[in-house]
Amino acid sequence: MEKETVRIENFSDAVFAIAITLLVLDLHAPDTNTVKNGIQLLNYLKSEWTTYLAFTLSFFSIFIMWVNHHKIFKQIYSRTTALMFANGLILFLVSAVSYPTALLARFFEGEASGIAVAIYTGIFVLINISYNLLWFIASNNKKLLRPGITNSAIQKIRKNYLYGLPTYIIAFAISFQFPAVALAISMLLLIFWAISSGKIKVTQE
């Protein structure tokens, strides 16, 4: 059976690459007019810790999303219009991650930290829903999937993506009152997805 999703995967890879590159644009070197010596440079770098934190979180979030996207398309062999639009929704949201990242970097230490973290965690709620939607569309029509994949493997992947959704929603809900805790949950979810991505394997009948 010929794989029909090669162009989708290639286009998706390009969008992921651009999205992860856009994150670098928010990293700025200090002006030489304000930083004159090593102590001032160190103080500037310390003051920018939220920028580095936001960049790191978002970089590895997008990277792990790309890994999971690659793994899931190892299971998808054919395409429909609905599947292509579901994939497009993922790419739209991934390409938008740089904006919440910038908000997090600039407002995490201030009075607007709750809103900034809520926007940041909120976009990952939407991304998780979009991944669930993609697999729901693909798995509801077994003809779209890799020949020989078992029903148990389909269910395992479906449950794997559903597990993260409640946690993302909890992180979003508590962002307004406990932004630091919500961000810590986001970090733990990164570890969860990094581990769970290795569990998405091909199972033959």
Salt bridges, closest charged atoms under 4 A:
GLU4 OE1 - ARG79 NH1 3.80
GLU9 OE2 - LYS3 NZ 2.54
ASP26 OD1 - ARG106 NH2 2.95
GLU205 OE2 - LYS142 NZ 3.44
